Amino acid sequence: MNDKYKPLFDSFTFKNGINLKNRLVMAPMTNFSSNEDGTVTDAEVDYYVRRSKGVSMVITACTYVTRNGKGFHGEFGADTDEMIPSLKKLATAIKAEGAKAVLQIFHGGRECPPELVPNGDIVSASDVQSERNSAKAPRALTEEEVQHIIAAFGETTRRAIDAGFDGVEIHGANGYLIQQFFSSHSNRRDDQWGGSLEKRKAFPLAVVDEVKKVAAKHAKEPFIVGYRFSPEEPEEPGITMADTLQLIDALAEKNLDYLHVSLNDFWSKPRRGVDDDRSRMEIIHERVGGKVPVIGVGSLYSADDVIKAFETGVPLLALGRELIIDPDWVEKVETGRENEIETKIDTGAQARLVVPDPLWQAIINTPGWFPGIQ
Ligand SMILES: Cc1cc2nc3c(=O)[nH]c(=O)nc-3n(C[C@H](O)[C@H](O)[C@H](O)COP(=O)(O)O)c2cc1C
């Protein structure tokens, strides 16, 4: 291995004692390939197996915690105990390759396509329509329903434990339900769940508390609980960097195992909310101040891209598209073959890359999403 990249292969120990063999993790990526009934498919499991050898931890695609939170065609479910064998199949396959397996737990809120949720009944913090898709306007959740969804995040955590996962990642990013409660765009409530920044934090923090409580009660071994968030929203009103710094302060007190900053570009700069010319990642990392490990992500295609990001002090880095394009990314760096890393998708290589059909179709039919697809 080239000496320059050696620090990426130092092991890392979470506060809970769980050890990662290196600093590279697989980013959560939806693959649209599960069965209609919410169980995982063999094609999906094969796709994970192909990518679980080099990285130290695999964060799965998001899984819905309640039936009305299903956000994607071919998303797998974790909303009932009947799903435990399916979850177990996935966790077992990932762990057999040597990576820790972390289940990303999710509710799509107002971003769910109506045809995927019972009776097309789309719910969110408030009845404000998303500007991101053409889905119909949501209905505001009642107090009872809010409590039910918080409990469902806990129930899903219990199922993750029973299925053998090493942890869960709470999906508080990318505009989905947890973020919808934090956002002044989607949350116009005037009860305990909205009305001020303080109250908009209440739902994300209640989910964290519930998940931590269930993990403490059910897990017999150390169990990872991470939280993923998006630092800003383009909408006006919407989440600003200033809002996010407040959320980080609260999350950093929750004894989480990590915070994961969802970005498409690791080096992107704040849109608004702070007078600071540095990247969002650097500002966030400084604010967290070592209280909890941070995972960075976003367009880190080459080994040099990754080491440069690592040198900011962020201890863990996630690779998403990079591992679809080149499942051997980590092994190539480990064996001094970083020059052989593929950084553009080979559009003729679906079988070689072990990518299920629905994901492959999405990739090749979405211009600009993956390098190599115009
Ligand atoms: C196919 C695909 C599916 C994704 N699905 C999820 C998801 O389920 N949950 C999530 O938090 N982020 C999801 N993301 C975002 C990635 O985790 C990551 O933040 C983004 O791709 C940027 O990192 P990269 O440049 O390493 O790909 C997805 C990205 C892609 C490309």
The ligand as a Tripos MOL2 file, in Angstrom:
@<TRIPOS>MOLECULE
LIG
   31    33     1     0     0
SMALL
NO_CHARGES

@<TRIPOS>ATOM
      1 C1        -28.4340    5.3240   -5.7920 C.3       1 LIG1
      2 C2        -28.3940    6.2000   -4.5710 C.ar      1 LIG1
      3 C3        -29.2910    5.9600   -3.5460 C.ar      1 LIG1
      4 C4        -29.2370    6.7080   -2.3510 C.ar      1 LIG1
      5 N1        -30.0660    6.3760   -1.2990 N.ar      1 LIG1
      6 C5        -29.8760    6.9460   -0.0770 C.ar      1 LIG1
      7 C6        -30.5640    6.4620    1.0600 C.ar      1 LIG1
      8 O1        -31.3350    5.4900    1.0180 O.2       1 LIG1
      9 N2        -30.3320    7.0870    2.2400 N.ar      1 LIG1
     10 C7        -29.4780    8.1660    2.3430 C.ar      1 LIG1
     11 O2        -29.3110    8.7030    3.4460 O.2       1 LIG1
     12 N3        -28.8030    8.6210    1.2780 N.ar      1 LIG1
     13 C8        -28.9500    8.0310    0.0760 C.ar      1 LIG1
     14 N4        -28.1780    8.4330   -0.9870 N.ar      1 LIG1
     15 C9        -27.1280    9.4790   -0.7980 C.3       1 LIG1
     16 C10       -25.7560    8.8270   -0.5440 C.3       1 LIG1
     17 O3        -25.7200    8.1960    0.7260 O.3       1 LIG1
     18 C11       -24.6000    9.8480   -0.5940 C.3       1 LIG1
     19 O4        -24.7780   10.8310    0.4060 O.3       1 LIG1
     20 C12       -24.4640   10.5350   -1.9480 C.3       1 LIG1
     21 O5        -24.5590    9.5930   -3.0060 O.3       1 LIG1
     22 C13       -23.1260   11.2800   -2.0750 C.3       1 LIG1
     23 O6        -22.0440   10.4130   -1.8480 O.3       1 LIG1
     24 P1        -21.1950    9.7380   -3.0310 P.3       1 LIG1
     25 O7        -20.6310   10.8460   -3.8560 O.co2     1 LIG1
     26 O8        -20.1520    8.9460   -2.3230 O.co2     1 LIG1
     27 O9        -22.1280    8.8830   -3.8390 O.co2     1 LIG1
     28 C14       -28.2640    7.7450   -2.2180 C.ar      1 LIG1
     29 C15       -27.3950    8.0130   -3.2770 C.ar      1 LIG1
     30 C16       -27.4370    7.2470   -4.4260 C.ar      1 LIG1
     31 C17       -26.4180    7.5200   -5.5090 C.3       1 LIG1
@<TRIPOS>BOND
     1     1     2 1
     2     2     3 ar
     3     2    30 ar
     4     3     4 ar
     5     4     5 ar
     6     4    28 ar
     7     5     6 ar
     8     6     7 ar
     9     6    13 1
    10     7     8 2
    11     7     9 ar
    12     9    10 ar
    13    10    11 2
    14    10    12 ar
    15    12    13 ar
    16    13    14 ar
    17    14    15 1
    18    14    28 ar
    19    15    16 1
    20    16    17 1
    21    16    18 1
    22    18    19 1
    23    18    20 1
    24    20    21 1
    25    20    22 1
    26    22    23 1
    27    23    24 1
    28    24    25 2
    29    24    26 1
    30    24    27 1
    31    28    29 ar
    32    29    30 ar
    33    30    31 1
@<TRIPOS>SUBSTRUCTURE
     1 LIG1         1 GROUP 0 **** ****
